[in-house]
Amino acid sequence: MSFPSLILATASGERVGVKDDIRKENEQLSAEVDSLSRDHKKLKQIIEHLERDYEESKAYDPLRRYEKLKGMVKRTIMHLRLNPDEPNTIQNVGLAGLVQGCKDFSHQAESARRREDKYSSKLCFF
């Protein structure tokens, strides 16, 4: 909504409708931020667990280390696949699935940033 139309809407008594629309969109964006924050926290925990296990694997000989690293990858992939009920969980298997998940997360973050830029430039205080 452009600034002149916002003024006209306010002048014509449609201010309540505009506020309701803004409130609904704010609620949707807040829910999206909460969901993305939860997903980010879960993925961060997975990465931290992988990092700890990787550092611990350095104490093993190459053959045992290989098996340990392979188990880490399988565990991570299975963890990501076993959460199909969560809407933003990575569903694909392997490195391609992880890459796709990162792309999806980046796209969502970019969309949120664009919305924020769009609406922050339209803010006006009466």
PyMOL commands that set and color helices and strands:
alter all, ss='L'
color gray80, all
select helices_A, chain A and resi 3-11+15-57+62-81+94-122
alter helices_A, ss='H'
color red, helices_A
deselect
rebuild
show_as cartoon
